């Protein structure tokens, strides 16, 4: 018997260009599996925040644009750090999510029952 507690009032923070701290290929494989499994859940997180290297996942050329767009289409707020985008020169490359500030990410965290950092 599976207990699917759900993510309905959860915020996930993605701070890397993938998941974990291994080689990029492994990080991407892990994140692809995580996102696929997340999409199978009845309850999705309220928001996903992207900052530092995590902003690279929502810009032109990212292999995660399609799954992230599907997650966004299901009502999950994708909040992308404007400071980080500016730092990396990627502000004009954003293809999914909303460009926000650290205040927007903090607000989402404060409203959440649970925060998970990948």
Biopython code that builds the backbone (N, CA, C, O; Angstrom):
import numpy as np
from Bio.PDB.StructureBuilder import StructureBuilder

atoms = [
    (1, "UNK", "N", (0.843, -1.183, 0.000)),
    (1, "UNK", "CA", (0.000, 0.000, 0.000)),
    (1, "UNK", "C", (0.882, 1.238, 0.000)),
    (1, "UNK", "O", (1.780, 1.357, 0.834)),
    (2, "UNK", "N", (0.643, 2.149, -0.911)),
    (2, "UNK", "CA", (1.431, 3.356, -1.057)),
    (2, "UNK", "C", (0.737, 4.513, -0.363)),
    (2, "UNK", "O", (-0.477, 4.682, -0.475)),
    (3, "UNK", "N", (1.515, 5.305, 0.352)),
    (3, "UNK", "CA", (0.934, 6.502, 0.966)),
    (3, "UNK", "C", (1.447, 7.714, 0.218)),
    (3, "UNK", "O", (2.597, 8.118, 0.395)),
    (4, "UNK", "N", (0.607, 8.292, -0.610)),
    (4, "UNK", "CA", (0.958, 9.447, -1.419)),
    (4, "UNK", "C", (0.503, 10.690, -0.672)),
    (4, "UNK", "O", (-0.622, 11.155, -0.855)),
    (5, "UNK", "N", (1.384, 11.231, 0.173)),
    (5, "UNK", "CA", (1.051, 12.389, 0.989)),
    (5, "UNK", "C", (0.778, 13.607, 0.106)),
    (5, "UNK", "O", (-0.128, 14.388, 0.397)),
    (6, "UNK", "N", (1.527, 13.771, -0.936)),
    (6, "UNK", "CA", (1.299, 14.868, -1.857)),
    (6, "UNK", "C", (2.217, 16.053, -1.617)),
    (6, "UNK", "O", (2.894, 16.151, -0.594)),
    (7, "UNK", "N", (2.215, 16.942, -2.587)),
    (7, "UNK", "CA", (3.082, 18.113, -2.589)),
    (7, "UNK", "C", (2.292, 19.416, -2.585)),
    (7, "UNK", "O", (2.887, 20.480, -2.758)),
    (8, "UNK", "N", (0.981, 19.373, -2.397)),
    (8, "UNK", "CA", (0.130, 20.523, -2.685)),
    (8, "UNK", "C", (0.579, 21.837, -2.067)),
    (8, "UNK", "O", (0.387, 22.880, -2.693)),
    (9, "UNK", "N", (1.158, 21.847, -0.891)),
    (9, "UNK", "CA", (1.608, 23.102, -0.308)),
    (9, "UNK", "C", (3.113, 23.060, -0.054)),
    (9, "UNK", "O", (3.603, 23.454, 1.004)),
    (10, "UNK", "N", (3.826, 22.566, -1.070)),
    (10, "UNK", "CA", (5.277, 22.414, -1.005)),
    (10, "UNK", "C", (5.933, 23.309, -2.041)),
    (10, "UNK", "O", (5.389, 23.536, -3.121)),
    (11, "UNK", "N", (7.102, 23.811, -1.699)),
    (11, "UNK", "CA", (7.938, 24.541, -2.650)),
    (11, "UNK", "C", (9.214, 23.734, -2.833)),
    (11, "UNK", "O", (9.843, 23.315, -1.862)),
    (12, "UNK", "N", (9.585, 23.525, -4.078)),
    (12, "UNK", "CA", (10.838, 22.846, -4.409)),
    (12, "UNK", "C", (11.813, 23.907, -4.912)),
    (12, "UNK", "O", (11.462, 24.736, -5.752)),
    (13, "UNK", "N", (13.020, 23.875, -4.400)),
    (13, "UNK", "CA", (14.063, 24.801, -4.835)),
    (13, "UNK", "C", (15.114, 24.032, -5.620)),
    (13, "UNK", "O", (15.634, 23.018, -5.155)),
    (14, "UNK", "N", (15.416, 24.520, -6.802)),
    (14, "UNK", "CA", (16.439, 23.893, -7.639)),
    (14, "UNK", "C", (17.585, 24.886, -7.773)),
    (14, "UNK", "O", (17.433, 25.967, -8.341)),
    (15, "UNK", "N", (18.741, 24.491, -7.233)),
    (15, "UNK", "CA", (19.880, 25.400, -7.160)),
    (15, "UNK", "C", (21.046, 24.973, -8.039)),
    (15, "UNK", "O", (22.082, 25.637, -8.074)),
    (16, "UNK", "N", (20.874, 23.864, -8.746)),
    (16, "UNK", "CA", (21.954, 23.339, -9.582)),
    (16, "UNK", "C", (21.454, 23.118, -11.012)),
    (16, "UNK", "O", (20.250, 23.109, -11.271)),
    (17, "UNK", "N", (22.388, 22.945, -11.914)),
    (17, "UNK", "CA", (22.067, 22.651, -13.302)),
    (17, "UNK", "C", (21.825, 21.146, -13.422)),
    (17, "UNK", "O", (22.512, 20.449, -14.169)),
    (18, "UNK", "N", (20.842, 20.665, -12.674)),
    (18, "UNK", "CA", (20.532, 19.248, -12.591)),
    (18, "UNK", "C", (20.187, 18.908, -11.160)),
    (18, "UNK", "O", (19.699, 19.757, -10.415)),
    (19, "UNK", "N", (20.437, 17.673, -10.772)),
    (19, "UNK", "CA", (20.098, 17.219, -9.417)),
    (19, "UNK", "C", (21.316, 16.535, -8.813)),
    (19, "UNK", "O", (21.884, 15.630, -9.423)),
    (20, "UNK", "N", (21.718, 16.956, -7.634)),
    (20, "UNK", "CA", (22.879, 16.388, -6.980)),
    (20, "UNK", "C", (24.149, 17.114, -7.372)),
    (20, "UNK", "O", (24.103, 18.217, -7.917)),
    (21, "UNK", "N", (25.285, 16.489, -7.091)),
    (21, "UNK", "CA", (26.554, 17.166, -7.351)),
    (21, "UNK", "C", (27.524, 16.318, -8.170)),
    (21, "UNK", "O", (28.734, 16.540, -8.119)),
    (22, "UNK", "N", (27.011, 15.359, -8.917)),
    (22, "UNK", "CA", (27.862, 14.533, -9.769)),
    (22, "UNK", "C", (28.148, 15.196, -11.104)),
    (22, "UNK", "O", (27.985, 16.405, -11.267)),
    (23, "UNK", "N", (28.575, 14.383, -12.049)),
    (23, "UNK", "CA", (28.802, 14.878, -13.410)),
    (23, "UNK", "C", (27.495, 15.414, -13.983)),
    (23, "UNK", "O", (26.416, 14.970, -13.591)),
    (24, "UNK", "N", (27.587, 16.360, -14.904)),
    (24, "UNK", "CA", (26.401, 16.993, -15.477)),
    (24, "UNK", "C", (25.436, 15.975, -16.058)),
    (24, "UNK", "O", (24.226, 16.088, -15.860)),
    (25, "UNK", "N", (25.950, 14.988, -16.771)),
    (25, "UNK", "CA", (25.077, 13.970, -17.378)),
    (25, "UNK", "C", (24.263, 13.234, -16.310)),
    (25, "UNK", "O", (23.066, 13.004, -16.485)),
    (26, "UNK", "N", (24.910, 12.869, -15.217)),
    (26, "UNK", "CA", (24.217, 12.199, -14.124)),
    (26, "UNK", "C", (23.204, 13.126, -13.468)),
    (26, "UNK", "O", (22.084, 12.711, -13.171)),
    (27, "UNK", "N", (23.587, 14.378, -13.239)),
    (27, "UNK", "CA", (22.661, 15.356, -12.654)),
    (27, "UNK", "C", (21.419, 15.514, -13.525)),
    (27, "UNK", "O", (20.302, 15.586, -13.012)),
    (28, "UNK", "N", (21.611, 15.568, -14.834)),
    (28, "UNK", "CA", (20.485, 15.714, -15.760)),
    (28, "UNK", "C", (19.614, 14.460, -15.769)),
    (28, "UNK", "O", (18.387, 14.559, -15.780)),
    (29, "UNK", "N", (20.241, 13.280, -15.763)),
    (29, "UNK", "CA", (19.475, 12.031, -15.731)),
    (29, "UNK", "C", (18.609, 11.958, -14.485)),
    (29, "UNK", "O", (17.433, 11.603, -14.560)),
    (30, "UNK", "N", (19.190, 12.296, -13.338)),
    (30, "UNK", "CA", (18.438, 12.248, -12.080)),
    (30, "UNK", "C", (17.273, 13.230, -12.089)),
    (30, "UNK", "O", (16.166, 12.888, -11.672)),
    (31, "UNK", "N", (17.520, 14.448, -12.562)),
    (31, "UNK", "CA", (16.443, 15.439, -12.581)),
    (31, "UNK", "C", (15.346, 15.040, -13.559)),
    (31, "UNK", "O", (14.165, 15.235, -13.270)),
    (32, "UNK", "N", (15.714, 14.486, -14.708)),
    (32, "UNK", "CA", (14.707, 14.033, -15.681)),
    (32, "UNK", "C", (13.803, 12.976, -15.052)),
    (32, "UNK", "O", (12.584, 13.027, -15.215)),
    (33, "UNK", "N", (14.388, 12.025, -14.339)),
    (33, "UNK", "CA", (13.592, 10.996, -13.664)),
    (33, "UNK", "C", (12.720, 11.609, -12.574)),
    (33, "UNK", "O", (11.552, 11.246, -12.435)),
    (34, "UNK", "N", (13.271, 12.521, -11.813)),
    (34, "UNK", "CA", (12.518, 13.174, -10.737)),
    (34, "UNK", "C", (11.298, 13.906, -11.298)),
    (34, "UNK", "O", (10.189, 13.758, -10.785)),
    (35, "UNK", "N", (11.510, 14.696, -12.355)),
    (35, "UNK", "CA", (10.400, 15.452, -12.949)),
    (35, "UNK", "C", (9.349, 14.521, -13.537)),
    (35, "UNK", "O", (8.152, 14.777, -13.408)),
    (36, "UNK", "N", (9.790, 13.429, -14.188)),
    (36, "UNK", "CA", (8.839, 12.470, -14.745)),
    (36, "UNK", "C", (7.995, 11.853, -13.634)),
    (36, "UNK", "O", (6.775, 11.759, -13.765)),
    (37, "UNK", "N", (8.618, 11.440, -12.564)),
    (37, "UNK", "CA", (7.884, 10.844, -11.440)),
    (37, "UNK", "C", (6.990, 11.874, -10.754)),
    (37, "UNK", "O", (5.885, 11.551, -10.319)),
    (38, "UNK", "N", (7.462, 13.097, -10.659)),
    (38, "UNK", "CA", (6.655, 14.166, -10.057)),
    (38, "UNK", "C", (5.364, 14.373, -10.835)),
    (38, "UNK", "O", (4.297, 14.558, -10.250)),
    (39, "UNK", "N", (5.472, 14.340, -12.174)),
    (39, "UNK", "CA", (4.289, 14.545, -13.024)),
    (39, "UNK", "C", (3.255, 13.431, -12.851)),
    (39, "UNK", "O", (2.080, 13.633, -13.158)),
    (40, "UNK", "N", (3.668, 12.270, -12.369)),
    (40, "UNK", "CA", (2.747, 11.156, -12.166)),
    (40, "UNK", "C", (1.948, 11.294, -10.876)),
    (40, "UNK", "O", (0.983, 10.559, -10.664)),
    (41, "UNK", "N", (2.337, 12.222, -10.016)),
    (41, "UNK", "CA", (1.657, 12.406, -8.736)),
    (41, "UNK", "C", (0.365, 13.194, -8.934)),
    (41, "UNK", "O", (0.286, 14.085, -9.780)),
    (42, "UNK", "N", (-0.631, 12.852, -8.146)),
    (42, "UNK", "CA", (-1.906, 13.573, -8.203)),
    (42, "UNK", "C", (-1.753, 14.989, -7.675)),
    (42, "UNK", "O", (-2.445, 15.902, -8.124)),
    (43, "UNK", "N", (-0.853, 15.170, -6.730)),
    (43, "UNK", "CA", (-0.652, 16.461, -6.086)),
    (43, "UNK", "C", (0.720, 17.000, -6.475)),
    (43, "UNK", "O", (1.741, 16.367, -6.205)),
    (44, "UNK", "N", (0.741, 18.160, -7.102)),
    (44, "UNK", "CA", (1.995, 18.790, -7.515)),
    (44, "UNK", "C", (2.360, 19.904, -6.544)),
    (44, "UNK", "O", (1.499, 20.390, -5.810)),
    (45, "UNK", "N", (3.630, 20.316, -6.529)),
    (45, "UNK", "CA", (4.021, 21.403, -5.625)),
    (45, "UNK", "C", (3.355, 22.715, -6.014)),
    (45, "UNK", "O", (2.929, 22.897, -7.154)),
    (46, "UNK", "N", (3.272, 23.621, -5.052)),
    (46, "UNK", "CA", (2.708, 24.943, -5.324)),
    (46, "UNK", "C", (3.639, 25.747, -6.221)),
    (46, "UNK", "O", (3.188, 26.497, -7.087)),
    (47, "UNK", "N", (4.946, 25.582, -6.005)),
    (47, "UNK", "CA", (5.926, 26.350, -6.774)),
    (47, "UNK", "C", (7.250, 25.617, -6.830)),
    (47, "UNK", "O", (7.563, 24.781, -5.983)),
    (48, "UNK", "N", (8.024, 25.959, -7.863)),
    (48, "UNK", "CA", (9.413, 25.525, -7.972)),
    (48, "UNK", "C", (10.225, 26.794, -8.196)),
    (48, "UNK", "O", (9.969, 27.555, -9.129)),
    (49, "UNK", "N", (11.206, 27.009, -7.328)),
    (49, "UNK", "CA", (12.075, 28.174, -7.450)),
    (49, "UNK", "C", (13.423, 27.772, -8.020)),
    (49, "UNK", "O", (13.985, 26.744, -7.641)),
    (50, "UNK", "N", (13.934, 28.575, -8.919)),
    (50, "UNK", "CA", (15.220, 28.312, -9.560)),
    (50, "UNK", "C", (16.165, 29.463, -9.244)),
    (50, "UNK", "O", (15.862, 30.622, -9.529)),
    (51, "UNK", "N", (17.313, 29.136, -8.653)),
    (51, "UNK", "CA", (18.323, 30.172, -8.448)),
    (51, "UNK", "C", (19.719, 29.579, -8.558)),
    (51, "UNK", "O", (19.866, 28.363, -8.679)),
    (52, "UNK", "N", (20.722, 30.404, -8.519)),
    (52, "UNK", "CA", (22.111, 30.082, -8.866)),
    (52, "UNK", "C", (22.122, 29.285, -10.174)),
    (52, "UNK", "O", (21.448, 29.677, -11.127)),
    (53, "UNK", "N", (22.864, 28.183, -10.246)),
    (53, "UNK", "CA", (22.961, 27.417, -11.498)),
    (53, "UNK", "C", (21.629, 26.830, -11.949)),
    (53, "UNK", "O", (21.490, 26.457, -13.114)),
    (54, "UNK", "N", (20.649, 26.739, -11.056)),
    (54, "UNK", "CA", (19.343, 26.191, -11.410)),
    (54, "UNK", "C", (18.637, 26.971, -12.507)),
    (54, "UNK", "O", (17.797, 26.419, -13.218)),
    (55, "UNK", "N", (18.971, 28.259, -12.653)),
    (55, "UNK", "CA", (18.312, 29.056, -13.699)),
    (55, "UNK", "C", (18.647, 28.548, -15.095)),
    (55, "UNK", "O", (17.918, 28.829, -16.046)),
    (56, "UNK", "N", (19.729, 27.812, -15.228)),
    (56, "UNK", "CA", (20.119, 27.280, -16.546)),
    (56, "UNK", "C", (19.110, 26.254, -17.075)),
    (56, "UNK", "O", (19.102, 25.942, -18.266)),
    (57, "UNK", "N", (18.271, 25.739, -16.193)),
    (57, "UNK", "CA", (17.293, 24.717, -16.587)),
    (57, "UNK", "C", (16.079, 25.294, -17.311)),
    (57, "UNK", "O", (15.332, 24.547, -17.943)),
    (58, "UNK", "N", (15.871, 26.596, -17.232)),
    (58, "UNK", "CA", (14.665, 27.203, -17.817)),
    (58, "UNK", "C", (14.964, 28.083, -19.022)),
    (58, "UNK", "O", (14.088, 28.807, -19.495)),
    (59, "UNK", "N", (16.198, 28.024, -19.521)),
    (59, "UNK", "CA", (16.585, 28.893, -20.635)),
    (59, "UNK", "C", (16.744, 28.114, -21.934)),
    (59, "UNK", "O", (16.812, 26.885, -21.941)),
    (60, "UNK", "N", (16.800, 28.851, -23.015)),
    (60, "UNK", "CA", (16.987, 28.272, -24.354)),
    (60, "UNK", "C", (18.092, 27.231, -24.332)),
    (60, "UNK", "O", (19.178, 27.471, -23.806)),
    (61, "UNK", "N", (17.802, 26.065, -24.912)),
    (61, "UNK", "CA", (18.779, 24.999, -25.007)),
    (61, "UNK", "C", (18.724, 23.987, -23.873)),
    (61, "UNK", "O", (19.373, 22.944, -23.947)),
    (62, "UNK", "N", (17.963, 24.277, -22.831)),
    (62, "UNK", "CA", (17.859, 23.337, -21.717)),
    (62, "UNK", "C", (17.070, 22.105, -22.151)),
    (62, "UNK", "O", (16.066, 22.235, -22.851)),
    (63, "UNK", "N", (17.505, 20.913, -21.748)),
    (63, "UNK", "CA", (16.749, 19.703, -22.075)),
    (63, "UNK", "C", (15.488, 19.543, -21.214)),
    (63, "UNK", "O", (14.755, 18.566, -21.370)),
    (64, "UNK", "N", (15.234, 20.492, -20.311)),
    (64, "UNK", "CA", (14.109, 20.376, -19.388)),
    (64, "UNK", "C", (12.949, 21.313, -19.711)),
    (64, "UNK", "O", (11.993, 21.391, -18.940)),
    (65, "UNK", "N", (13.014, 22.018, -20.826)),
    (65, "UNK", "CA", (11.963, 22.987, -21.146)),
    (65, "UNK", "C", (10.597, 22.318, -21.292)),
    (65, "UNK", "O", (9.604, 22.821, -20.765)),
    (66, "UNK", "N", (10.537, 21.194, -21.999)),
    (66, "UNK", "CA", (9.248, 20.521, -22.210)),
    (66, "UNK", "C", (8.633, 20.019, -20.899)),
    (66, "UNK", "O", (7.475, 20.330, -20.619)),
    (67, "UNK", "N", (9.379, 19.245, -20.081)),
    (67, "UNK", "CA", (8.747, 18.788, -18.833)),
    (67, "UNK", "C", (8.400, 19.936, -17.891)),
    (67, "UNK", "O", (7.379, 19.879, -17.205)),
    (68, "UNK", "N", (9.221, 20.965, -17.846)),
    (68, "UNK", "CA", (8.908, 22.099, -16.973)),
    (68, "UNK", "C", (7.690, 22.861, -17.482)),
    (68, "UNK", "O", (6.880, 23.332, -16.684)),
    (69, "UNK", "N", (7.550, 22.989, -18.792)),
    (69, "UNK", "CA", (6.363, 23.645, -19.358)),
    (69, "UNK", "C", (5.106, 22.853, -19.020)),
    (69, "UNK", "O", (4.068, 23.442, -18.721)),
    (70, "UNK", "N", (5.186, 21.523, -19.064)),
    (70, "UNK", "CA", (4.024, 20.694, -18.710)),
    (70, "UNK", "C", (3.668, 20.862, -17.235)),
    (70, "UNK", "O", (2.492, 20.928, -16.876)),
    (71, "UNK", "N", (4.681, 20.929, -16.393)),
    (71, "UNK", "CA", (4.430, 21.146, -14.962)),
    (71, "UNK", "C", (3.795, 22.508, -14.741)),
    (71, "UNK", "O", (2.853, 22.644, -13.960)),
    (72, "UNK", "N", (4.313, 23.516, -15.431)),
    (72, "UNK", "CA", (3.747, 24.865, -15.322)),
    (72, "UNK", "C", (2.299, 24.878, -15.809)),
    (72, "UNK", "O", (1.442, 25.513, -15.195)),
    (73, "UNK", "N", (2.030, 24.184, -16.904)),
    (73, "UNK", "CA", (0.666, 24.124, -17.445)),
    (73, "UNK", "C", (-0.313, 23.481, -16.465)),
    (73, "UNK", "O", (-1.519, 23.712, -16.548)),
    (74, "UNK", "N", (0.198, 22.681, -15.545)),
    (74, "UNK", "CA", (-0.658, 22.049, -14.535)),
    (74, "UNK", "C", (-0.841, 22.940, -13.310)),
    (74, "UNK", "O", (-1.418, 22.511, -12.312)),
    (75, "UNK", "N", (-0.353, 24.180, -13.382)),
    (75, "UNK", "CA", (-0.602, 25.145, -12.318)),
    (75, "UNK", "C", (0.519, 25.384, -11.336)),
    (75, "UNK", "O", (0.331, 26.115, -10.364)),
    (76, "UNK", "N", (1.687, 24.790, -11.557)),
    (76, "UNK", "CA", (2.817, 25.006, -10.660)),
    (76, "UNK", "C", (3.525, 26.303, -11.065)),
    (76, "UNK", "O", (3.879, 26.489, -12.229)),
    (77, "UNK", "N", (3.726, 27.197, -10.089)),
    (77, "UNK", "CA", (4.466, 28.441, -10.360)),
    (77, "UNK", "C", (5.945, 28.125, -10.464)),
    (77, "UNK", "O", (6.519, 27.534, -9.550)),
    (78, "UNK", "N", (6.562, 28.507, -11.555)),
    (78, "UNK", "CA", (8.001, 28.369, -11.739)),
    (78, "UNK", "C", (8.601, 29.758, -11.584)),
    (78, "UNK", "O", (8.415, 30.618, -12.446)),
    (79, "UNK", "N", (9.321, 29.981, -10.490)),
    (79, "UNK", "CA", (9.867, 31.300, -10.179)),
    (79, "UNK", "C", (11.366, 31.274, -10.435)),
    (79, "UNK", "O", (12.087, 30.472, -9.842)),
    (80, "UNK", "N", (11.833, 32.147, -11.312)),
    (80, "UNK", "CA", (13.229, 32.155, -11.732)),
    (80, "UNK", "C", (13.890, 33.437, -11.240)),
    (80, "UNK", "O", (13.384, 34.533, -11.480)),
    (81, "UNK", "N", (15.007, 33.300, -10.561)),
    (81, "UNK", "CA", (15.724, 34.417, -9.954)),
    (81, "UNK", "C", (16.304, 35.365, -11.013)),
    (81, "UNK", "O", (17.170, 34.980, -11.798)),
    (82, "UNK", "N", (15.814, 36.601, -11.021)),
    (82, "UNK", "CA", (16.284, 37.599, -11.982)),
    (82, "UNK", "C", (17.749, 37.961, -11.746)),
    (82, "UNK", "O", (18.500, 38.148, -12.703)),
    (83, "UNK", "N", (18.158, 38.061, -10.494)),
    (83, "UNK", "CA", (19.554, 38.382, -10.183)),
    (83, "UNK", "C", (20.495, 37.340, -10.769)),
    (83, "UNK", "O", (21.540, 37.675, -11.327)),
    (84, "UNK", "N", (20.114, 36.077, -10.638)),
    (84, "UNK", "CA", (20.944, 34.984, -11.158)),
    (84, "UNK", "C", (20.981, 35.011, -12.684)),
    (84, "UNK", "O", (22.036, 34.825, -13.290)),
    (85, "UNK", "N", (19.825, 35.243, -13.300)),
    (85, "UNK", "CA", (19.771, 35.330, -14.762)),
    (85, "UNK", "C", (20.666, 36.458, -15.265)),
    (85, "UNK", "O", (21.407, 36.290, -16.234)),
    (86, "UNK", "N", (20.593, 37.605, -14.600)),
    (86, "UNK", "CA", (21.442, 38.734, -14.984)),
    (86, "UNK", "C", (22.914, 38.401, -14.800)),
    (86, "UNK", "O", (23.736, 38.731, -15.655)),
    (87, "UNK", "N", (23.247, 37.761, -13.709)),
    (87, "UNK", "CA", (24.634, 37.398, -13.418)),
    (87, "UNK", "C", (25.215, 36.529, -14.531)),
    (87, "UNK", "O", (26.353, 36.731, -14.956)),
    (88, "UNK", "N", (24.423, 35.558, -15.000)),
    (88, "UNK", "CA", (24.888, 34.641, -16.053)),
    (88, "UNK", "C", (24.617, 35.163, -17.468)),
    (88, "UNK", "O", (24.968, 34.501, -18.445)),
    (89, "UNK", "N", (24.003, 36.327, -17.588)),
    (89, "UNK", "CA", (23.694, 36.880, -18.912)),
    (89, "UNK", "C", (22.608, 36.105, -19.639)),
    (89, "UNK", "O", (22.633, 35.998, -20.865)),
    (90, "UNK", "N", (21.646, 35.560, -18.882)),
    (90, "UNK", "CA", (20.622, 34.684, -19.466)),
    (90, "UNK", "C", (19.209, 35.271, -19.432)),
    (90, "UNK", "O", (18.252, 34.577, -19.773)),
    (91, "UNK", "N", (19.065, 36.511, -19.035)),
    (91, "UNK", "CA", (17.737, 37.086, -18.862)),
    (91, "UNK", "C", (16.876, 36.985, -20.122)),
    (91, "UNK", "O", (15.679, 36.716, -20.027)),
    (92, "UNK", "N", (17.457, 37.192, -21.276)),
    (92, "UNK", "CA", (16.698, 37.152, -22.533)),
    (92, "UNK", "C", (16.494, 35.729, -23.054)),
    (92, "UNK", "O", (15.825, 35.538, -24.069)),
    (93, "UNK", "N", (17.058, 34.732, -22.377)),
    (93, "UNK", "CA", (16.983, 33.346, -22.832)),
    (93, "UNK", "C", (15.897, 32.526, -22.134)),
    (93, "UNK", "O", (15.707, 31.357, -22.468)),
    (94, "UNK", "N", (15.181, 33.117, -21.173)),
    (94, "UNK", "CA", (14.172, 32.379, -20.402)),
    (94, "UNK", "C", (13.051, 31.918, -21.332)),
    (94, "UNK", "O", (12.516, 32.711, -22.106)),
    (95, "UNK", "N", (12.699, 30.634, -21.254)),
    (95, "UNK", "CA", (11.661, 30.059, -22.103)),
    (95, "UNK", "C", (10.495, 29.484, -21.313)),
    (95, "UNK", "O", (9.451, 29.183, -21.892)),
    (96, "UNK", "N", (10.650, 29.325, -20.007)),
    (96, "UNK", "CA", (9.578, 28.800, -19.175)),
    (96, "UNK", "C", (9.706, 29.428, -17.791)),
    (96, "UNK", "O", (10.810, 29.725, -17.334)),
    (97, "UNK", "N", (8.576, 29.625, -17.133)),
    (97, "UNK", "CA", (8.579, 30.211, -15.799)),
    (97, "UNK", "C", (8.413, 31.716, -15.836)),
    (97, "UNK", "O", (8.340, 32.333, -16.899)),
    (98, "UNK", "N", (8.355, 32.293, -14.637)),
    (98, "UNK", "CA", (8.257, 33.743, -14.516)),
    (98, "UNK", "C", (9.540, 34.263, -13.885)),
    (98, "UNK", "O", (10.050, 33.683, -12.927)),
    (99, "UNK", "N", (10.053, 35.348, -14.422)),
    (99, "UNK", "CA", (11.248, 35.955, -13.854)),
    (99, "UNK", "C", (10.790, 36.738, -12.631)),
    (99, "UNK", "O", (9.941, 37.626, -12.718)),
    (100, "UNK", "N", (11.366, 36.390, -11.503)),
    (100, "UNK", "CA", (11.000, 37.040, -10.251)),
    (100, "UNK", "C", (12.235, 37.403, -9.464)),
    (100, "UNK", "O", (13.366, 37.290, -9.935)),
    (101, "UNK", "N", (11.979, 37.841, -8.258)),
    (101, "UNK", "CA", (13.075, 38.247, -7.390)),
    (101, "UNK", "C", (13.240, 37.229, -6.267)),
    (101, "UNK", "O", (12.434, 36.310, -6.124)),
    (102, "UNK", "N", (14.275, 37.400, -5.489)),
    (102, "UNK", "CA", (14.455, 36.548, -4.328)),
    (102, "UNK", "C", (13.281, 36.752, -3.372)),
    (102, "UNK", "O", (12.912, 35.831, -2.642)),
    (103, "UNK", "N", (12.694, 37.940, -3.369)),
    (103, "UNK", "CA", (11.516, 38.189, -2.530)),
    (103, "UNK", "C", (10.353, 37.287, -2.943)),
    (103, "UNK", "O", (9.603, 36.820, -2.085)),
    (104, "UNK", "N", (10.194, 37.038, -4.236)),
    (104, "UNK", "CA", (9.135, 36.141, -4.721)),
    (104, "UNK", "C", (9.384, 34.704, -4.267)),
    (104, "UNK", "O", (8.451, 33.997, -3.886)),
    (105, "UNK", "N", (10.644, 34.277, -4.310)),
    (105, "UNK", "CA", (10.988, 32.930, -3.853)),
    (105, "UNK", "C", (10.769, 32.824, -2.350)),
    (105, "UNK", "O", (10.235, 31.827, -1.865)),
    (106, "UNK", "N", (11.178, 33.847, -1.617)),
    (106, "UNK", "CA", (10.981, 33.857, -0.165)),
    (106, "UNK", "C", (9.497, 33.826, 0.189)),
    (106, "UNK", "O", (9.094, 33.105, 1.102)),
    (107, "UNK", "N", (8.684, 34.601, -0.524)),
    (107, "UNK", "CA", (7.236, 34.610, -0.272)),
    (107, "UNK", "C", (6.635, 33.220, -0.474)),
    (107, "UNK", "O", (5.811, 32.775, 0.325)),
    (108, "UNK", "N", (7.045, 32.542, -1.533)),
    (108, "UNK", "CA", (6.551, 31.186, -1.784)),
    (108, "UNK", "C", (6.966, 30.251, -0.648)),
    (108, "UNK", "O", (6.176, 29.410, -0.221)),
    (109, "UNK", "N", (8.199, 30.392, -0.157)),
    (109, "UNK", "CA", (8.671, 29.563, 0.947)),
    (109, "UNK", "C", (7.855, 29.816, 2.217)),
    (109, "UNK", "O", (7.482, 28.878, 2.922)),
    (110, "UNK", "N", (7.585, 31.078, 2.495)),
    (110, "UNK", "CA", (6.854, 31.426, 3.715)),
    (110, "UNK", "C", (5.431, 30.882, 3.705)),
    (110, "UNK", "O", (4.885, 30.556, 4.759)),
    (111, "UNK", "N", (4.834, 30.783, 2.535)),
    (111, "UNK", "CA", (3.464, 30.268, 2.407)),
    (111, "UNK", "C", (3.408, 28.743, 2.420)),
    (111, "UNK", "O", (2.346, 28.154, 2.619)),
    (112, "UNK", "N", (4.559, 28.113, 2.207)),
    (112, "UNK", "CA", (4.609, 26.647, 2.081)),
    (112, "UNK", "C", (4.622, 25.956, 3.438)),
    (112, "UNK", "O", (5.135, 26.486, 4.423)),
    (113, "UNK", "N", (4.043, 24.758, 3.461)),
    (113, "UNK", "CA", (4.151, 23.898, 4.631)),
    (113, "UNK", "C", (5.492, 23.181, 4.642)),
    (113, "UNK", "O", (6.000, 22.815, 5.702)),
    (114, "UNK", "N", (6.068, 22.981, 3.449)),
    (114, "UNK", "CA", (7.305, 22.232, 3.325)),
    (114, "UNK", "C", (8.130, 22.818, 2.177)),
    (114, "UNK", "O", (7.584, 23.196, 1.141)),
    (115, "UNK", "N", (9.456, 22.890, 2.372)),
    (115, "UNK", "CA", (10.384, 23.348, 1.333)),
    (115, "UNK", "C", (11.423, 22.253, 1.125)),
    (115, "UNK", "O", (12.046, 21.780, 2.075)),
    (116, "UNK", "N", (11.597, 21.860, -0.132)),
    (116, "UNK", "CA", (12.568, 20.821, -0.500)),
    (116, "UNK", "C", (13.592, 21.446, -1.428)),
    (116, "UNK", "O", (13.228, 22.068, -2.426)),
    (117, "UNK", "N", (14.871, 21.287, -1.110)),
    (117, "UNK", "CA", (15.928, 21.782, -1.976)),
    (117, "UNK", "C", (16.586, 20.605, -2.673)),
    (117, "UNK", "O", (17.036, 19.661, -2.024)),
    (118, "UNK", "N", (16.642, 20.667, -4.005)),
    (118, "UNK", "CA", (17.291, 19.596, -4.774)),
    (118, "UNK", "C", (18.737, 19.995, -5.057)),
    (118, "UNK", "O", (19.473, 19.241, -5.693)),
]
sb = StructureBuilder()
sb.init_structure("model")
sb.init_model(0)
sb.init_chain("A")
sb.init_seg("    ")
for serial, (resi, resn, name, xyz) in enumerate(atoms, 1):
    if name == "N":
        sb.init_residue(resn, " ", resi, " ")
    sb.init_atom(name, np.array(xyz, "f"), 0.0, 1.0, " ", f" {name:<3s}", serial, name[0])
structure = sb.get_structure()
